[in-house]
């Protein structure tokens, strides 16, 4: 437990930020999971739509500072390679 007012405030801020960060990262992970499921199939249109949603979600997370830019670029690159292989 916090001993000072400022430590208590920091603890409150941390819990709020942790919740928003976890929500954003969960959304990205869920989009990645649906993207991988779409890539397993043979429908290229479905996979392309899933890829677009994933890229949008991860870009939003990067913009908010939730995900590192290089990590997002690495994920997007692997997704585009997998899409190209599907063709």
N, C-alpha and C positions, 0 to 999 in steps of 0.2 A: 504494500500500500504506500502511496505517496506521502511524504512527510511535509511537503510545502504546497502552497497554492499553485505555484508554477509547475511543479512536478505532477500534480493532479490534472492540471489543464493539458499538459503534454500527454498524459496517459489517455485522456478523453480523445484528444486529436488522433493519437495513434490508433485507437480502436476504430474511429470513423474512417481513417485513411486505409486501414487494413481491410475493412469491409468493402470499400469501393475498389481497391486494388484487386481483391480476390474476385469480386463480381466481374471485373473487366477481364481478368485472366481466365476465368471459367468460361466466359463467352468465347474467347479466342480458342481455348482448348476444345470446346464443343464444335465450333466451326471447323476446326482442323479434323476432328473425328468424322464429321459428316462429309468433309472433303475427301478423306481417305476411303470412306465407304463408297462414295460416288466414283472414285478412281478404280475401285475393284470391279465395278460393272463395266458394261460395254457402251453405255449411252454417253457419247461425248458431250452432247448438249447439257445433260444433267451435271456432268463433271465440270463443265465450264461455268455453269451458273453457281455451283458450290464453291468453285475457286474464286469467283468474283466476290461472293459473300465473305469468304475467308480473308481475302486481301483487304476488303473494306474494314472488317472487324480488327484486323491486326494493325492497319494504318491508324485507326482511331485510337487504339491502345498506345501506339507510339506517340501520337500527337499529344496524348494526355500524360506521357511520361511513364506509363505502366510497363511498357516493354522496351527493351533496348533496340535502337535502330538497326544495328548490325544483325541482331537475332531475327528481327522481322524480315530483313532482306534475305537472310539465309533461308528462312521458311518459304518466302515467296519464290525464291529461285528453285527450290526443290519441288514446289508445287507446279511451277511452269514447266520444269523438265518432265515431270510425271505426265502432265497434260500433253506435251509434245510426243511422248512415247505412246500415248493412248491413240493418237491419230493413225 
